């Protein structure tokens, strides 16, 4: 048994967040470590989670909750004292709200001053920003994102298709092109 850690997950105003997921990895001295994780209760606290470190070390933990931006912290794990049980440490992780839209316009637009993060749209029925997957605008934006990421590959395919079309419709171009190239080479390189 090593040092245990209890996490408190709060929002930017210091209010506890219930149901937040906390996951982490300890890196113990001189080696080793383990993964740990749990969920917060109504007070924003997890149970005490085992780090596996008795000689001290460091750990990284990430908290996430619906409607909040996930956040990671790194903290030190103290060494256990000789002849005593390892101690408990407490760490706080603060999460920022992704959106807090109050009400909404009658036309389904978000109220002034409220903007949804990228990939979200305002839902006037719930008064929240929701993922826009499954909507036409999401499909179109995904299509254009794919084009932006793969523009060179798309350009090469279009070039190949154009050349193939020209060769199929006008096969005499191949003969004229190869003849012109061979004449040009023979002029540059005399026999």
C-alpha positions in Angstrom: 0.0 0.0 0.0 1.2 3.4 -0.9 0.1 7.0 -0.5 -3.5 7.6 -1.4 -5.0 10.7 -3.0 -8.5 12.2 -2.8 -9.5 14.6 -5.5 -12.0 17.4 -5.3 -13.4 18.6 -8.6 -14.9 22.1 -8.7 -16.1 24.5 -11.4 -14.4 27.9 -11.9 -16.6 29.4 -9.1 -15.5 26.7 -6.6 -18.8 24.8 -6.8 -18.4 20.9 -6.5 -19.1 18.9 -9.6 -20.9 15.6 -9.1 -20.2 12.7 -11.4 -16.8 14.0 -12.7 -14.5 11.3 -13.9 -10.9 11.4 -12.6 -8.2 9.3 -14.1 -4.5 9.4 -13.5 -1.1 7.7 -13.6 1.5 7.7 -10.9 5.3 7.5 -11.4 6.9 6.2 -8.3 10.5 6.5 -7.0 12.7 4.7 -8.0 10.5 3.1 -10.6 7.0 1.8 -11.1 3.6 3.4 -10.7 0.0 2.6 -11.5 -3.1 3.9 -13.0 -5.9 5.1 -10.8 -9.4 6.5 -11.3 -12.8 7.2 -9.8 -15.9 9.5 -9.9 -16.9 12.3 -7.6 -19.9 12.3 -5.3 -22.3 15.1 -4.5 -19.6 17.0 -2.6 -17.2 16.9 -5.6 -14.9 14.4 -3.8 -13.6 11.0 -5.0 -12.8 8.1 -2.7 -9.2 7.9 -1.6 -7.4 6.4 -4.6 -4.3 4.2 -4.3 -1.2 5.7 -6.1 1.1 2.7 -5.4 3.9 5.0 -4.3 5.5 4.5 -0.9 8.9 6.1 -1.7 7.4 9.2 -3.2 7.0 10.3 -6.8 4.8 12.3 -9.1 1.4 11.8 -10.7 -0.7 13.3 -13.3 -4.5 13.3 -13.1 -7.2 14.4 -15.5 -10.8 15.3 -14.6 -13.6 15.5 -17.0 -17.4 16.1 -16.7 -20.2 16.7 -19.2 -20.5 20.4 -20.0 -17.0 21.2 -18.8 -13.6 21.4 -20.4 -11.3 18.6 -19.1 -8.3 19.7 -17.1 -5.1 17.9 -16.0 -2.8 18.5 -13.0 0.6 17.2 -12.0 1.4 16.8 -8.3 4.0 15.3 -6.0 3.5 12.2 -3.9 5.4 12.4 -0.6 7.3 9.4 0.6 5.9 7.3 3.5 7.7 7.8 6.8 9.6 4.9 8.3 7.5 2.8 10.8 4.3 4.6 9.9 1.5 4.1 7.4 1.5 6.0 4.2 -0.5 9.2 4.3 -3.4 10.6 2.4 -3.1 13.7 0.2 -5.8 15.9 -1.3 -5.7 17.6 -4.7 -8.2 20.0 -6.3 -8.9 20.1 -10.0 -10.9 23.0 -11.5 -12.9 22.6 -14.6 -14.2 25.5 -16.7 -17.7 25.4 -18.1 -17.9 24.9 -21.9 -21.1 26.9 -22.2 -23.7 28.5 -20.0 -26.4 29.7 -22.4 -29.4 31.3 -20.7 -32.7 31.1 -22.7 -32.5 31.7 -26.4 -33.9 33.5 -29.3 -37.3 32.5 -30.8 -35.6 31.7 -34.1 -33.3 29.1 -32.5 -30.3 31.3 -32.3 -28.2 31.6 -29.2 -28.9 34.7 -27.1 -26.5 37.7 -27.7 -23.2 37.3 -25.9 -23.4 33.5 -25.9 -21.4 31.5 -28.4 -21.2 27.7 -28.6 -17.8 26.1 -29.0 -16.7 24.7 -32.4 -18.7 21.6 -33.2 -21.7 22.6 -31.2 -25.0 24.3 -32.1 -27.5 26.1 -29.9 -30.6 24.0 -29.1 -33.4 26.4 -28.1 -35.5 23.6 -26.6 -33.0 22.8 -24.0 -31.1 26.1 -23.8 -27.8 24.4 -24.3 -25.1 23.9 -26.9 -25.2 20.4 -28.3 -22.9 18.5 -30.6 -23.9 19.2 -34.2 -23.3 15.6 -35.4 -26.1 14.2 -37.5 -27.1 17.6 -38.9 -26.6 18.7 -42.5 -24.3 21.5 -41.5 -22.1 19.1 -39.6 -21.9 16.8 -42.7 -21.0 19.7 -44.9 -18.4 21.1 -42.5 -16.9 17.6 -42.1 -16.7 17.3 -45.9 -14.9 20.6 -46.2 -12.5 19.7 -43.3 -11.6 16.5 -45.1 -10.9 18.5 -48.3 -8.7 20.9 -46.4 -6.7 18.1 -44.8 -6.2 16.2 -48.0 -6.1 18.9 -50.7 -2.8 17.6 -52.3 -4.0 14.1 -52.6 -7.3 15.3 -54.2 -5.3 17.5 -56.6 -3.3 14.5 -57.7 -6.4 12.4 -58.3 -8.0 15.2 -60.3 -4.8 15.6 -62.4 -4.8 11.8 -63.1 -8.5 11.8 -64.1 -8.0 14.7 -66.5 -5.0 13.1 -68.1 -6.9 9.8 -68.4 -9.9 11.6 -69.9 -7.7 13.3 -72.5 -5.9 10.1 -73.4 -9.2 8.3 -73.9 -11.0 11.0 -75.9 -7.9 12.0 -78.0 -5.5 9.1 -78.3 -3.7 11.0 -81.2 -2.4 13.4 -78.6 -0.1 10.6 -77.3 1.4 10.1 -80.7 1.9 13.9 -81.3 3.4 14.4 -77.9 5.9 11.6 -78.1 6.8 12.7 -81.7 7.4 16.2 -80.5 9.5 15.1 -77.6 11.6 12.8 -79.7 12.2 15.6 -82.3 13.2 18.0 -79.5 15.6 15.5 -78.2 17.1 14.8 -81.6 17.6 18.6 -82.1 19.4 19.0 -78.8 21.5 15.8 -79.2 22.9 15.5 -82.7 23.5 12.0 -84.0 
